Amino acid sequence: MMVKSLKFRHSILSDSAEQINILKKFDESSFESYVKKSGFEKFLSRKIEIFQINMGKMCNQTCKHCHVDAGPDRKEIMTKETMMQCLEALENSDIQTVDLTGGAPEMNPDFKWFVEEIKKLNRHIIVRCNLTIILANPKFHYLPKFFSENRIEVVSSLPYYQKSNTDRQRGDGVFESSIKALKLLNESGYGKENSGLILNLVYNPTGAFLPANQSSLEKDFKTELFSKHGIVFNNLFTITNMPISRFLEYLLDSGNFEYYMEKLISSFNPSSVPNVMCRNTISIGWDGYLYDCDFNQMLDIKVNHSSPDHIKDFNTESLNSREIMTGNHCFGCTAGTGSSCGGAVV
């Protein structure tokens, strides 16, 4: 039976304030105090280098760990008007990388138009593709060719190189569908040496533990996927599961919440703090509101009140020096070798 979103089920965890209250259980070990011990009296952003846009919460999958609470039953999508405000902000800035995410960003009816408009601004585009969307419906079969023609960097989740682990986290049949989609991307040149078409995979643990060493896992993934399926890719990113949304539900239901939080806190690595993604990224919600990162977005923690908090009021100078909003979920980005949308940070 397909998992439904927290919002569809009217779960108490669909309320971001309730999630924050649960996370505050660990106030005696607040993230802010750990950051100060790392030498940051004020935790400030650096120059924005990545413009990350959530194009909507609609998705063809309902993954058990999803921090977005995305799924087929979510109807929130970015409007063309908000996309035009994003384009205006980009045009008036020197931000070079645009990172499109969701849900499944390709399900937004204006996805193709938006990508083409961003390309006119000569920006590098990353699309976070869940792979199965390529095969979900004939109307998405155009994606591999479209991606390659526009020289888009593709970042795709694949929880493991074995069927059981992948399907347990993302749903029955996802591994097989993902392998087929990866082969189609390879046929379009992705992951091939000297093609310039970048295909990166993302690994999330399937349980209440931190990811293993990124470089070692990458070697294992490359060996297994090539030997068994003939698949090649560029890099593997390891991302720590954040204790929010549906992964928080799993932690609470399985009795692992306190254990996992204590693990994140005890694994805090001060060397990761300078490199976490909120320091060079701005996250734009499907409704145009601004956040320090994708995780803050899902907890409805907008940028610091002294900075403009909506894309229509975008001000690069102000946002480049904003104070970053933090909470105890942030331990997920600083545990071990650190975690970001681009993998380990240390």
C-alpha positions as CSV (number, residue, x, y, z in Angstrom):
1,M,0.0,0.0,0.0
2,M,1.3,3.4,-1.0
3,V,2.4,5.7,1.9
4,K,0.3,8.9,2.1
5,S,1.8,12.3,2.9
6,L,1.6,13.6,6.5
7,K,-0.6,16.4,5.3
8,F,-3.0,14.1,3.5
9,R,-3.3,12.0,6.7
10,H,-3.8,15.1,8.9
11,S,-0.9,14.0,11.0
12,I,0.1,16.2,13.8
13,L,3.6,16.2,12.3
14,S,2.3,18.0,9.2
15,D,2.4,21.1,11.5
16,S,6.0,22.5,11.3
17,A,5.6,24.1,14.7
18,E,4.9,20.7,16.2
19,Q,8.1,19.3,14.7
20,I,10.1,22.2,16.1
21,N,8.6,21.6,19.6
22,I,9.7,18.0,19.4
23,L,13.2,18.9,18.4
24,K,13.4,21.4,21.2
25,K,13.5,18.5,23.6
26,F,17.2,18.8,23.2
27,D,17.5,22.5,24.1
28,E,20.1,21.8,26.7
29,S,22.4,20.9,23.7
30,S,21.2,23.6,21.4
31,F,22.8,23.9,18.0
32,E,23.5,27.6,18.5
33,S,25.7,26.9,21.5
34,Y,27.7,24.3,19.5
35,V,28.2,26.8,16.7
36,K,29.5,29.4,19.1
37,K,32.0,26.9,20.5
38,S,33.2,26.5,16.9
39,G,34.2,30.1,16.8
40,F,31.1,31.7,15.3
41,E,29.8,34.5,17.6
42,K,27.3,35.2,14.8
43,F,26.5,32.5,12.2
44,L,26.5,34.6,9.0
45,S,26.1,33.7,5.3
46,R,28.8,34.1,2.8
47,K,28.2,35.3,-0.8
48,I,25.2,33.4,-2.3
49,E,26.5,31.0,-5.0
50,I,23.5,28.7,-5.3
51,F,19.9,29.6,-6.0
52,Q,17.9,26.6,-5.0
53,I,14.3,26.6,-6.1
54,N,11.6,24.2,-4.8
55,M,9.2,24.0,-7.8
56,G,6.5,22.2,-5.8
57,K,5.7,19.4,-3.4
58,M,4.0,17.2,-6.1
59,C,5.9,14.0,-6.7
60,N,5.2,10.6,-8.3
61,Q,6.8,8.9,-5.3
62,T,6.0,9.0,-1.5
63,C,9.4,8.0,0.1
64,K,9.4,7.0,3.7
65,H,12.3,9.4,4.6
66,C,11.1,12.4,2.6
67,H,11.8,15.7,4.4
68,V,9.6,17.6,2.0
69,D,6.5,15.3,2.7
70,A,6.1,15.2,-1.1
71,G,3.8,12.9,-3.0
72,P,1.1,12.5,-5.6
73,D,-1.4,13.9,-3.1
74,R,0.5,17.2,-2.7
75,K,-0.8,19.9,-5.1
76,E,1.4,22.8,-4.1
77,I,3.4,24.0,-7.1
78,M,5.2,27.2,-8.1
79,T,3.3,29.5,-10.4
80,K,4.7,31.1,-13.5
81,E,4.4,34.5,-11.8
82,T,6.7,33.4,-9.0
83,M,9.1,31.8,-11.6
84,M,9.3,35.2,-13.4
85,Q,10.2,36.8,-10.1
86,C,12.9,34.2,-9.7
87,L,14.2,35.0,-13.2
88,E,14.2,38.7,-12.4
89,A,16.2,38.1,-9.2
90,L,18.7,36.0,-11.1
91,E,19.1,38.5,-13.9
92,N,19.9,41.2,-11.3
93,S,22.5,39.1,-9.5
94,D,25.7,37.3,-10.3
95,I,24.6,34.0,-8.9
96,Q,25.7,31.3,-11.4
97,T,24.1,28.1,-10.2
98,V,20.4,27.3,-10.1
99,D,19.3,24.1,-8.3
100,L,15.8,22.9,-9.2
101,T,14.2,20.6,-6.7
102,G,10.8,19.4,-5.4
103,G,8.9,17.1,-5.1
104,A,9.6,16.1,-8.6
105,P,10.4,19.5,-10.3
106,E,9.6,18.0,-13.7
107,M,5.9,17.7,-12.7
108,N,5.5,21.4,-12.6
109,P,3.7,22.2,-15.9
110,D,6.0,25.1,-16.6
111,F,9.2,23.2,-15.9
112,K,10.5,23.0,-19.5
113,W,9.7,26.7,-20.1
114,F,11.5,27.7,-16.8
115,V,14.6,25.7,-17.6
116,E,14.8,27.3,-21.1
117,E,14.4,30.8,-19.6
118,I,17.2,30.2,-17.0
119,K,19.5,28.9,-19.8
120,K,18.9,32.3,-21.6
121,L,20.5,33.9,-18.5
122,N,23.6,31.6,-19.1
123,R,23.3,30.0,-15.7
124,H,24.4,26.4,-14.7
125,I,21.4,24.3,-13.9
126,I,21.1,21.4,-11.5
127,V,17.9,19.3,-11.6
128,R,17.2,16.9,-8.7
129,C,15.5,14.1,-10.6
130,N,14.1,11.1,-8.7
131,L,14.8,8.9,-11.9
132,T,11.4,7.1,-11.8
133,I,9.7,10.3,-13.1
134,I,11.4,9.6,-16.5
135,L,9.4,6.4,-16.9
136,A,6.3,7.4,-14.9
137,N,4.4,8.7,-17.9
138,P,5.1,9.0,-21.6
139,K,4.9,12.8,-21.3
140,F,8.2,12.6,-19.3
141,H,10.1,10.4,-21.8
142,Y,11.6,13.6,-23.3
143,L,13.6,14.3,-20.2
144,P,17.0,12.6,-20.9
145,K,17.3,14.3,-24.3
146,F,16.1,17.6,-22.9
147,F,18.6,17.4,-20.0
148,S,21.5,16.7,-22.4
149,E,20.5,19.4,-24.9
150,N,20.5,22.0,-22.1
151,R,23.7,20.6,-20.5
152,I,21.9,20.2,-17.2
153,E,23.6,18.6,-14.3
154,V,21.4,15.7,-13.0
155,V,21.4,14.7,-9.3
156,S,19.4,11.6,-8.6
157,S,18.6,9.7,-5.4
158,L,19.5,6.0,-5.3
159,P,19.5,4.7,-1.7
160,Y,21.6,1.7,-2.5
161,Y,22.9,-0.4,-5.3
162,Q,20.7,-3.3,-4.2
163,K,17.0,-3.6,-4.8
164,S,15.9,-4.4,-1.3
165,N,17.4,-1.3,0.4
166,T,16.1,1.0,-2.3
167,D,12.5,-0.3,-2.5
168,R,12.3,-0.4,1.3
169,Q,12.9,3.4,1.4
170,R,11.3,4.6,-1.8
171,G,8.6,2.0,-2.7
172,D,8.2,-1.3,-4.5
173,G,9.6,-1.3,-8.0
174,V,11.6,1.9,-7.6
175,F,15.0,0.2,-7.9
176,E,14.2,-1.5,-11.2
177,S,12.7,1.7,-12.6
178,S,15.7,3.7,-11.4
179,I,18.1,1.4,-13.2
180,K,16.2,1.7,-16.4
181,A,16.2,5.5,-16.1
182,L,20.0,5.6,-15.4
183,K,20.6,3.5,-18.5
184,L,18.6,6.1,-20.5
185,L,20.7,8.9,-19.1
186,N,23.9,7.0,-19.9
187,E,22.6,6.5,-23.5
188,S,22.2,10.3,-23.7
189,G,25.8,10.7,-22.6
190,Y,25.4,11.3,-18.9
191,G,28.2,10.0,-16.7
192,K,30.4,9.2,-19.7
193,E,34.0,10.3,-19.7
194,N,34.6,13.6,-21.6
195,S,30.9,14.1,-22.3
196,G,30.6,17.1,-19.9
197,L,27.2,15.7,-18.9
198,I,27.3,15.3,-15.1
199,L,25.3,12.6,-13.4
200,N,25.6,12.4,-9.6
201,L,23.8,10.0,-7.3
202,V,22.6,10.6,-3.8
203,Y,22.8,8.1,-0.9
204,N,20.6,8.4,2.1
205,P,20.8,5.8,4.9
206,T,17.7,3.6,5.2
207,G,17.7,3.7,9.1
208,A,18.6,5.7,12.1
209,F,22.4,5.9,11.4
210,L,24.9,8.2,9.7
211,P,26.1,7.5,6.2
212,A,29.3,5.6,5.7
213,N,32.4,7.3,4.3
214,Q,31.5,9.0,1.0
215,S,34.5,8.0,-1.1
216,S,34.3,4.4,0.0
217,L,30.6,4.2,-0.8
218,E,31.2,5.8,-4.2
219,K,33.7,3.1,-5.1
220,D,31.2,0.4,-4.1
221,F,28.4,2.0,-6.0
222,K,30.5,2.4,-9.1
223,T,31.8,-1.1,-9.0
224,E,28.4,-2.7,-8.4
225,L,26.3,-0.6,-10.8
226,F,28.8,-1.1,-13.6
227,S,29.4,-4.8,-13.1
228,K,25.8,-5.7,-12.7
229,H,24.0,-3.1,-14.9
230,G,26.7,-1.4,-17.0
231,I,25.8,2.0,-15.4
232,V,28.3,4.8,-15.0
233,F,28.0,8.1,-13.1
234,N,30.3,10.9,-11.9
235,N,30.0,11.3,-8.1
236,L,28.1,9.9,-5.1
237,F,26.8,12.3,-2.5
238,T,26.1,11.0,1.0
239,I,23.4,12.9,2.8
240,T,22.4,12.5,6.4
241,N,18.7,12.1,7.0
242,M,17.3,15.1,8.7
243,P,15.1,14.5,11.8
244,I,12.1,16.3,10.3
245,S,8.8,15.4,8.4
246,R,8.4,11.7,7.4
247,F,11.9,10.7,8.7
248,L,10.9,12.2,12.1
249,E,7.7,10.2,12.0
250,Y,9.8,7.0,11.4
251,L,12.1,7.9,14.2
252,L,9.2,8.4,16.6
253,D,7.3,5.3,15.5
254,S,10.4,3.1,15.8
255,G,11.5,4.5,19.1
256,N,14.7,5.8,17.6
257,F,14.2,9.5,18.0
258,E,16.3,10.1,21.2
259,Y,19.0,7.7,20.0
260,Y,19.3,9.4,16.6
261,M,19.4,12.9,18.1
262,E,22.0,11.9,20.6
263,K,24.0,10.3,17.8
264,L,23.8,13.6,15.7
265,I,24.8,15.7,18.7
266,S,27.7,13.5,19.8
267,S,29.0,13.4,16.3
268,F,29.0,17.2,15.9
269,N,32.1,18.1,13.9
270,P,33.2,21.8,14.2
271,S,35.1,21.5,11.0
272,S,31.9,21.1,9.1
273,V,30.3,24.3,10.2
274,P,32.1,26.7,7.8
275,N,31.1,24.6,4.8
276,V,27.4,23.8,5.4
277,M,25.2,24.7,2.5
278,C,23.2,27.5,4.2
279,R,26.3,29.7,4.0
280,N,26.4,29.9,0.2
281,T,22.8,29.0,-0.7
282,I,19.4,30.7,-0.7
283,S,16.4,28.5,-0.8
284,I,13.2,29.6,-2.5
285,G,9.9,28.0,-1.6
286,W,7.2,27.1,-4.1
287,D,5.3,30.1,-2.9
288,G,8.3,32.5,-3.3
289,Y,9.3,32.8,0.3
290,L,13.0,32.7,1.2
291,Y,14.9,30.3,3.5
292,D,18.5,29.6,4.5
293,C,18.2,26.0,3.3
294,D,15.7,23.4,2.0
295,F,15.3,22.0,5.5
296,N,14.5,25.3,7.1
297,Q,11.9,25.7,4.3
298,M,10.1,22.6,5.4
299,L,10.0,23.8,9.0
300,D,8.8,27.2,7.8
301,I,11.8,29.0,9.3
302,K,12.2,32.0,6.9
303,V,15.4,34.0,6.6
304,N,16.3,36.4,9.3
305,H,13.7,39.2,9.8
306,S,16.2,41.9,8.8
307,S,16.5,40.4,5.3
308,P,13.7,40.4,2.6
309,D,11.8,37.2,3.0
310,H,10.1,36.9,-0.4
311,I,11.6,36.6,-3.9
312,K,9.7,39.7,-5.1
313,D,11.8,41.7,-2.7
314,F,15.1,39.9,-3.5
315,N,18.1,41.9,-2.4
316,T,21.5,40.2,-3.0
317,E,23.5,42.6,-0.8
318,S,21.3,42.1,2.2
319,L,21.0,38.4,1.8
320,N,24.7,37.9,1.3
321,S,25.4,39.0,4.9
322,R,22.3,37.7,6.7
323,E,22.4,35.9,10.0
324,I,21.4,32.3,9.4
325,M,18.5,30.9,11.3
326,T,19.2,27.6,13.1
327,G,17.5,24.9,15.1
328,N,18.3,21.5,16.5
329,H,17.6,19.8,13.2
330,C,20.8,21.5,12.0
331,F,22.9,18.9,13.9
332,G,22.0,16.7,10.8
333,C,24.3,18.8,8.6
334,T,27.2,18.9,11.0
335,A,27.5,15.3,12.2
336,G,30.5,13.2,11.1
337,T,31.8,14.5,7.8
338,G,28.9,16.9,7.5
339,S,26.1,16.8,5.0
340,S,24.7,19.1,2.3
341,C,22.8,18.9,-1.0
342,G,26.3,18.3,-2.5
343,G,27.2,15.5,0.0
344,A,29.9,15.5,2.7
345,V,31.4,18.9,3.5
346,V,34.6,17.8,5.3
